[in-house]
């Protein structure tokens, strides 16, 4: 406020000095139009001396001197802010941050995929003859043994066929015996020229015809017996049974011949798929020496159940599809796993974890150390002068609570983990090592996935 008043007085002083220079011999006291005297130092109803004293300026009696003195004093007040000193900038203390030291090392890595179980041998139990379903013998959903009876069909029609075929066979055998005796009588008479050779040929033909008829009757009897055996339907494998499709009393024909299914539980297949992009990325990492697969790519496969528990038996990849799936663009792989306790059931969703690969000289940093800006991921590095340095990085896969860094960091550098949100390039920092927290994943941990660590699964009785 004082500065504004001082500037106004400066303008008034200049105007007054100009008037005094034009009429310096005039009487300071003059009469106005009404005949009243006014002071030469008061204008606009405000005394000039009062204004100067308000601003703290010493007044000089001379008409020229007081204006000059005021100009000097006003300049001082203007540039010094009425005697106030400028505030000195405060020096910020070094920011306290927690850091980790980069130590590259060979790190075992794993790959996890969503998978689904499948029976290694699933059999459809079907009726093989037409007839009435007499009875279901097995318990639906139970484990059945190979050869165990599952269904019984009405045997009476098929037993009658067996009996008919048996009688036909006996009849043909009797005819064959008569033909044999007749042939034996004809042969010596023909040899003595007592009978013509034509009779011998006829007897021989009749015998051979009845011999063929006997074989035909035997085949018909075997067919009838086989159809009769099909009335007793058994399981060809040991496995878990499903619900019965047909109920007792249903007529079984080729149109509705399926009765149930039996699925083998051990071994079990675990199927998972890899996308084309994932497979190409895998090959690129091997080519760039960023990943070393196991010998002959014989990965050890662990199965993780839905609750995060680890299945006690491990498996191996036994089949890879020769072609990509045209609908999904994925590549199928199959793992064979022993399942003696029957914990895994067909069509169950699990996770397949492949172990055996290694990342040589891998660099790992905690995930909270990596930030993302407009130009990508970056970290803060503490340099030798204990100042913060902005460092762009290229990130790879997750490894537990850490992140693989493929480009941007070197061995021995210190990366800020905690306290980096408020840092600026060149800011002084007070670095201290990051304190280990319970449950944190170290750089040498072999459980390389973002999923929680698995615990052993309980075996079923």
C-alpha positions as CSV (number, residue, x, y, z in Angstrom):
1,X,0.0,0.0,0.0
2,X,2.9,2.4,0.9
3,X,4.4,1.7,-2.5
4,X,1.3,2.7,-4.3
5,X,1.1,5.9,-2.2
6,X,4.7,6.7,-2.9
7,X,4.3,6.3,-6.6
8,X,1.3,8.7,-6.5
9,X,3.4,11.3,-4.6
10,X,6.2,10.9,-7.1
11,X,3.8,11.9,-9.9
12,X,2.5,14.8,-7.8
13,X,6.1,16.0,-7.0
14,X,7.1,16.0,-10.7
15,X,4.1,18.1,-11.5
16,X,4.7,20.5,-8.6
17,X,8.4,20.9,-9.6
18,X,7.4,21.8,-13.1
19,X,5.0,24.5,-11.8
20,X,7.6,25.9,-9.4
21,X,10.2,26.0,-12.2
22,X,7.9,28.2,-14.2
23,X,7.0,30.6,-11.4
24,X,9.7,30.5,-8.7
25,X,9.4,34.2,-7.7
26,X,5.6,34.0,-7.2
27,X,4.1,34.2,-3.8
28,X,3.6,30.7,-2.3
29,X,0.4,32.0,-0.8
30,X,-2.2,33.0,-3.4
31,X,-5.8,33.7,-3.4
32,X,-8.3,31.5,-5.0
33,X,-11.2,32.8,-7.1
34,X,-13.2,33.4,-4.0
35,X,-10.4,35.6,-2.4
36,X,-9.3,32.9,0.1
37,X,-5.6,32.0,0.5
38,X,-4.4,28.5,-0.1
39,X,-1.0,27.0,0.7
40,X,1.3,26.3,-2.2
41,X,2.2,22.9,-0.6
42,X,-1.4,21.6,-0.4
43,X,-3.2,20.2,-3.4
44,X,-6.3,18.2,-3.9
45,X,-7.3,18.7,-0.2
46,X,-4.2,16.7,1.1
47,X,-1.2,18.3,2.7
48,X,2.0,17.2,0.9
49,X,4.0,17.2,4.1
50,X,1.5,14.8,5.7
51,X,1.8,12.4,2.8
52,X,5.6,12.4,3.0
53,X,5.6,11.8,6.8
54,X,3.2,9.0,6.3
55,X,5.7,7.3,4.0
56,X,8.5,8.1,6.5
57,X,10.3,10.6,4.3
58,X,12.3,13.5,5.9
59,X,10.9,16.9,4.6
60,X,13.3,19.7,3.6
61,X,12.1,23.4,3.7
62,X,13.4,24.3,0.2
63,X,10.8,23.9,-2.5
64,X,13.3,22.2,-4.7
65,X,15.2,20.4,-2.0
66,X,12.2,18.6,-0.5
67,X,11.3,17.2,-3.9
68,X,14.8,16.0,-4.7
69,X,15.1,14.4,-1.2
70,X,11.8,12.7,-1.7
71,X,12.9,11.3,-5.1
72,X,16.0,9.7,-3.6
73,X,14.1,8.3,-0.6
74,X,11.3,7.0,-2.8
75,X,13.8,5.2,-5.0
76,X,15.3,3.5,-2.0
77,X,11.8,2.6,-0.7
78,X,10.8,1.3,-4.1
79,X,13.8,-1.0,-4.6
80,X,14.1,-2.1,-1.0
81,X,10.4,-2.8,-0.4
82,X,10.1,-0.2,2.4
83,X,13.1,-1.7,4.3
84,X,12.1,-5.4,4.1
85,X,14.8,-8.0,3.4
86,X,14.3,-10.7,0.7
87,X,13.7,-14.2,2.1
88,X,16.6,-16.7,1.5
89,X,15.7,-19.9,-0.3
90,X,15.5,-22.9,2.0
91,X,17.8,-25.9,1.3
92,X,15.8,-29.2,1.3
93,X,17.4,-32.0,3.3
94,X,18.3,-35.2,1.4
95,X,15.3,-37.5,0.8
96,X,15.5,-40.8,2.7
97,X,15.1,-43.7,0.3
98,X,15.5,-47.5,0.5
99,X,17.7,-49.1,-2.2
100,X,18.7,-52.5,-3.4
101,X,22.0,-53.3,-5.0
102,X,21.9,-55.0,-8.4
103,X,23.6,-58.4,-8.3
104,X,23.1,-60.4,-11.6
105,X,22.9,-64.2,-11.1
106,X,21.6,-67.3,-12.8
107,X,17.9,-67.6,-11.8
108,X,15.7,-70.6,-12.2
109,X,12.4,-69.6,-13.8
110,X,9.1,-71.4,-14.2
111,X,6.2,-71.0,-16.6
112,X,2.5,-71.4,-15.6
113,X,-0.5,-72.0,-17.8
114,X,-4.1,-72.7,-17.2
115,X,-4.7,-76.4,-17.9
116,X,-7.5,-78.9,-17.8
117,X,-7.3,-82.6,-16.9
118,X,-8.4,-85.4,-19.1
119,X,-8.7,-89.2,-18.6
120,X,-6.0,-91.1,-20.4
121,X,-8.5,-93.7,-21.4
122,X,-12.2,-93.0,-21.4
123,X,-14.5,-95.7,-22.6
124,X,-18.1,-95.5,-23.8
125,X,-20.1,-98.5,-22.6
126,X,-22.6,-99.5,-25.3
127,X,-25.1,-102.2,-25.9
128,X,-23.9,-104.5,-28.7
129,X,-27.2,-106.3,-29.3
130,X,-30.8,-105.1,-29.7
131,X,-33.0,-105.9,-26.8
132,X,-34.5,-104.9,-23.5
133,X,-32.2,-103.5,-20.7
134,X,-33.0,-105.8,-17.8
135,X,-31.0,-104.3,-14.9
136,X,-28.2,-101.8,-14.0
137,X,-25.9,-103.6,-11.6
138,X,-23.2,-101.0,-10.8
139,X,-23.3,-98.0,-8.5
140,X,-23.2,-94.8,-10.5
141,X,-20.1,-92.6,-9.9
142,X,-18.2,-95.5,-8.2
143,X,-14.9,-96.9,-9.1
144,X,-15.3,-100.1,-11.2
145,X,-12.8,-102.8,-11.9
146,X,-12.0,-104.3,-15.3
147,X,-14.4,-107.1,-16.0
148,X,-17.0,-105.9,-13.4
149,X,-20.6,-106.3,-14.6
150,X,-22.4,-103.0,-15.2
151,X,-25.7,-104.0,-17.0
152,X,-27.7,-107.1,-17.7
153,X,-30.0,-107.4,-20.8
154,X,-32.9,-109.8,-21.3
155,X,-31.2,-113.1,-22.2
156,X,-34.2,-115.3,-23.2
157,X,-34.4,-114.4,-26.9
158,X,-30.6,-114.9,-27.2
159,X,-30.7,-118.2,-25.3
160,X,-33.3,-119.5,-27.7
161,X,-31.1,-118.6,-30.6
162,X,-28.3,-120.5,-29.0
163,X,-30.5,-123.6,-28.6
164,X,-31.6,-123.4,-32.2
165,X,-28.1,-123.1,-33.4
166,X,-27.1,-126.1,-31.3
167,X,-29.9,-128.2,-32.8
168,X,-28.9,-127.2,-36.3
169,X,-25.4,-128.2,-35.6
170,X,-26.4,-131.6,-34.3
171,X,-28.6,-132.2,-37.4
172,X,-25.7,-131.4,-39.7
173,X,-23.4,-133.6,-37.8
174,X,-25.8,-136.5,-38.2
175,X,-26.1,-135.9,-41.9
176,X,-22.4,-135.8,-42.2
177,X,-22.0,-139.1,-40.4
178,X,-24.5,-140.7,-42.9
179,X,-22.6,-139.3,-45.8
180,X,-19.3,-140.6,-44.4
181,X,-20.7,-144.2,-44.0
182,X,-22.1,-144.1,-47.5
183,X,-18.8,-143.0,-49.0
184,X,-16.9,-145.7,-47.1
185,X,-19.2,-148.4,-48.7
186,X,-18.9,-147.0,-52.2
187,X,-15.2,-146.8,-52.3
188,X,-14.3,-150.6,-52.2
189,X,-17.1,-151.4,-54.7
190,X,-15.8,-148.9,-57.2
191,X,-12.3,-150.3,-56.7
192,X,-13.7,-153.8,-57.7
193,X,-15.5,-152.2,-60.7
194,X,-18.8,-153.3,-59.1
195,X,-20.0,-149.7,-59.2
196,X,-19.3,-146.8,-61.5
197,X,-17.0,-144.0,-60.6
198,X,-19.9,-141.6,-60.9
199,X,-21.4,-143.0,-57.8
200,X,-18.2,-142.5,-56.0
201,X,-18.0,-138.9,-57.1
202,X,-21.6,-138.3,-55.9
203,X,-20.9,-139.9,-52.5
204,X,-17.8,-137.8,-52.1
205,X,-19.7,-134.6,-52.9
206,X,-22.4,-135.3,-50.5
207,X,-19.9,-136.0,-47.7
208,X,-18.0,-132.8,-48.3
209,X,-21.3,-130.8,-48.5
210,X,-22.4,-132.0,-45.1
211,X,-19.0,-131.3,-43.7
212,X,-19.3,-127.7,-44.8
213,X,-22.8,-127.6,-43.3
214,X,-21.5,-128.7,-40.0
215,X,-18.9,-125.9,-40.0
216,X,-21.6,-123.4,-40.9
217,X,-23.8,-124.7,-38.0
218,X,-20.8,-124.3,-35.7
219,X,-20.4,-120.6,-36.7
220,X,-24.1,-119.9,-36.2
221,X,-23.9,-121.4,-32.8
222,X,-20.8,-119.3,-32.0
223,X,-22.7,-116.2,-33.1
224,X,-25.7,-117.0,-31.0
225,X,-23.5,-117.7,-28.0
226,X,-21.6,-114.4,-28.6
227,X,-24.9,-112.5,-28.7
228,X,-25.9,-114.2,-25.5
229,X,-22.7,-113.1,-23.9
230,X,-23.4,-109.5,-24.9
231,X,-26.4,-109.5,-22.6
232,X,-23.9,-109.2,-19.7
233,X,-22.2,-105.9,-20.1
234,X,-18.9,-105.5,-18.2
235,X,-16.3,-102.7,-17.9
236,X,-13.2,-103.2,-20.0
237,X,-11.0,-100.9,-17.8
238,X,-10.6,-99.9,-14.2
239,X,-11.8,-96.4,-13.6
240,X,-14.6,-94.1,-12.4
241,X,-18.1,-94.7,-13.8
242,X,-20.5,-92.0,-14.8
243,X,-24.3,-92.0,-14.6
244,X,-26.4,-94.4,-16.6
245,X,-27.7,-93.0,-19.8
246,X,-30.4,-95.7,-20.2
247,X,-32.7,-96.9,-17.4
248,X,-34.0,-100.4,-16.7
249,X,-36.6,-101.6,-19.2
250,X,-35.4,-99.4,-22.1
251,X,-35.1,-101.0,-25.5
252,X,-31.5,-100.8,-26.7
253,X,-30.9,-100.3,-30.4
254,X,-28.1,-98.8,-32.5
255,X,-29.8,-95.4,-32.1
256,X,-29.5,-95.4,-28.3
257,X,-26.8,-97.9,-27.6
258,X,-24.7,-95.8,-25.2
259,X,-25.3,-96.8,-21.6
260,X,-22.6,-95.0,-19.6
261,X,-18.8,-94.2,-19.6
262,X,-15.9,-95.3,-17.6
263,X,-12.8,-93.1,-17.3
264,X,-9.3,-94.2,-16.2
265,X,-8.0,-92.0,-13.4
266,X,-4.3,-93.1,-13.4
267,X,-2.4,-91.9,-15.3
268,X,-4.3,-88.7,-16.0
269,X,-3.6,-86.2,-18.8
270,X,-3.1,-82.4,-18.1
271,X,-3.6,-80.4,-21.3
272,X,-2.7,-76.8,-21.8
273,X,-2.2,-74.5,-24.7
274,X,0.4,-71.9,-25.7
275,X,-0.4,-69.0,-28.0
276,X,1.5,-68.3,-31.1
277,X,2.9,-65.1,-29.6
278,X,4.1,-66.9,-26.4
279,X,5.8,-69.6,-28.4
280,X,7.6,-67.1,-30.6
281,X,8.7,-65.0,-27.6
282,X,10.0,-68.2,-26.0
283,X,12.1,-69.0,-29.1
284,X,13.4,-65.4,-29.3
285,X,14.6,-65.5,-25.7
286,X,16.5,-68.7,-26.3
287,X,18.0,-67.2,-29.5
288,X,19.1,-64.1,-27.5
289,X,20.6,-66.2,-24.7
290,X,18.1,-64.7,-22.2
291,X,16.7,-68.2,-21.5
292,X,18.4,-71.6,-21.2
293,X,15.9,-74.5,-21.5
294,X,16.5,-77.9,-19.8
295,X,18.4,-80.6,-21.8
296,X,16.2,-81.9,-24.6
297,X,13.5,-79.5,-23.2
298,X,12.4,-82.2,-20.8
299,X,10.5,-79.9,-18.4
300,X,9.4,-81.2,-15.1
301,X,5.7,-80.3,-14.7
302,X,3.9,-79.6,-11.4
303,X,0.2,-79.4,-11.1
304,X,-1.4,-76.7,-8.9
305,X,-4.9,-77.3,-7.7
306,X,-7.7,-74.7,-7.5
307,X,-6.9,-73.9,-3.9
308,X,-3.2,-73.3,-4.6
309,X,-2.1,-76.6,-3.2
310,X,0.6,-78.6,-5.0
311,X,-0.3,-82.0,-6.4
312,X,2.1,-84.5,-4.9
313,X,3.0,-86.2,-8.3
314,X,4.9,-84.6,-11.1
315,X,4.7,-85.3,-14.8
316,X,6.4,-84.9,-18.1
317,X,5.3,-83.6,-21.5
318,X,4.4,-86.6,-23.6
319,X,2.6,-85.1,-26.6
320,X,2.7,-81.9,-28.6
321,X,0.2,-81.1,-31.3
322,X,1.6,-81.1,-34.8
323,X,-0.6,-78.2,-35.9
324,X,-2.0,-75.0,-34.4
325,X,-5.7,-74.9,-33.6
326,X,-7.4,-73.0,-36.4
327,X,-10.1,-71.5,-34.2
328,X,-7.9,-70.4,-31.2
329,X,-4.4,-70.1,-32.8
330,X,-2.9,-72.0,-29.9
331,X,-0.5,-75.0,-29.6
332,X,-1.6,-78.0,-27.5
333,X,0.7,-79.7,-25.1
334,X,-0.1,-82.8,-23.0
335,X,1.4,-83.8,-19.7
336,X,1.1,-87.4,-18.3
337,X,0.8,-87.5,-14.5
338,X,0.4,-90.4,-12.1
339,X,-2.8,-90.2,-10.1
340,X,-3.0,-93.2,-7.9
341,X,-5.2,-91.5,-5.2
342,X,-7.7,-90.3,-7.7
343,X,-7.4,-86.6,-6.6
344,X,-7.5,-85.4,-10.1
345,X,-10.7,-86.0,-12.0
346,X,-11.4,-85.5,-15.7
347,X,-12.3,-82.0,-16.9
348,X,-10.9,-80.4,-13.8
349,X,-9.2,-76.9,-14.1
350,X,-5.7,-76.7,-12.7
351,X,-2.5,-74.8,-13.4
352,X,0.5,-76.5,-15.0
353,X,3.9,-75.2,-13.8
354,X,6.9,-76.0,-16.0
355,X,10.3,-76.1,-14.2
356,X,13.8,-76.5,-15.5
357,X,14.6,-73.3,-17.4
358,X,17.3,-70.8,-16.2
359,X,17.8,-67.1,-17.0
360,X,21.6,-66.6,-17.0
361,X,22.9,-63.4,-15.3
362,X,19.4,-62.2,-14.6
363,X,18.7,-58.8,-13.0
364,X,15.8,-58.7,-10.6
365,X,14.3,-55.6,-8.8
366,X,11.3,-55.4,-6.6
367,X,8.1,-54.6,-8.4
368,X,7.5,-51.4,-6.4
369,X,10.8,-50.0,-7.6
370,X,9.5,-49.9,-11.2
371,X,7.4,-46.9,-12.2
372,X,5.7,-46.2,-15.5
373,X,5.6,-42.8,-17.2
374,X,4.6,-41.4,-20.6
375,X,7.7,-42.9,-22.2
376,X,7.5,-46.3,-20.6
377,X,8.9,-48.0,-17.4
378,X,11.7,-46.4,-15.4
379,X,13.5,-46.6,-12.0
380,X,15.4,-44.2,-9.8
381,X,19.1,-44.9,-9.4
382,X,21.4,-43.5,-6.8
383,X,24.7,-42.4,-8.4
384,X,28.1,-42.0,-6.8
385,X,27.3,-38.4,-5.8
386,X,24.3,-39.7,-3.8
387,X,21.9,-38.0,-6.2
388,X,18.8,-39.4,-7.9
389,X,19.2,-40.4,-11.5
390,X,16.2,-41.1,-13.9
391,X,16.8,-44.4,-15.7
392,X,14.5,-45.9,-18.4
393,X,14.4,-49.7,-18.3
394,X,12.9,-52.6,-20.3
395,X,11.0,-55.0,-18.1
396,X,10.5,-58.7,-18.6
397,X,8.4,-61.3,-16.8
398,X,7.5,-61.3,-13.1
399,X,9.3,-63.5,-10.7
400,X,7.4,-63.7,-7.5
401,X,7.5,-60.2,-6.0
402,X,10.3,-59.1,-8.3
403,X,10.6,-58.1,-11.9
404,X,13.1,-59.1,-14.5
405,X,15.0,-56.2,-16.1
406,X,16.3,-57.0,-19.5
407,X,17.8,-53.5,-20.4
408,X,18.8,-50.4,-18.5
409,X,20.6,-51.5,-15.4
410,X,24.1,-52.7,-14.6
411,X,25.7,-54.7,-11.9
412,X,26.5,-52.8,-8.7
413,X,24.0,-50.0,-9.2
414,X,21.6,-49.0,-6.4
415,X,18.0,-48.9,-7.3
416,X,15.5,-46.9,-5.2
417,X,12.6,-49.1,-3.9
418,X,10.9,-47.0,-1.3
419,X,10.7,-43.2,-1.4
420,X,11.0,-42.7,-5.1
421,X,7.6,-41.1,-5.8
422,X,8.7,-37.6,-4.9
423,X,12.2,-37.7,-6.4
424,X,13.5,-35.3,-9.1
425,X,16.5,-35.8,-11.3
426,X,19.6,-34.6,-9.4
427,X,17.9,-34.5,-6.0
428,X,20.1,-35.4,-3.1
429,X,19.1,-38.6,-1.3
430,X,20.1,-40.5,1.8
431,X,20.1,-44.1,0.8
432,X,19.8,-47.1,3.1
433,X,19.6,-50.8,2.3
434,X,16.1,-52.2,1.9
435,X,15.0,-54.2,4.9
436,X,13.9,-57.7,4.2
437,X,10.2,-58.4,4.8
438,X,8.8,-61.8,5.7
439,X,7.4,-63.7,2.7
440,X,9.4,-61.6,0.1
441,X,10.8,-63.4,-2.8
442,X,14.6,-63.4,-3.1
443,X,16.4,-63.2,-6.4
444,X,17.3,-66.8,-6.2
445,X,13.8,-68.2,-5.5
446,X,12.8,-70.9,-7.8
447,X,9.1,-70.2,-7.6
448,X,9.0,-67.9,-10.5
449,X,5.4,-66.8,-10.9
450,X,2.9,-64.2,-9.7
451,X,0.7,-66.9,-8.2
452,X,0.9,-67.7,-4.5
453,X,3.3,-70.4,-3.4
454,X,1.8,-73.8,-3.5
455,X,1.4,-76.1,-0.5
456,X,1.3,-79.9,-0.7
457,X,-2.2,-81.3,-1.4
458,X,-3.8,-83.8,0.9
459,X,-4.1,-87.4,-0.4
460,X,-7.5,-88.8,-0.6
461,X,-8.3,-92.1,1.0
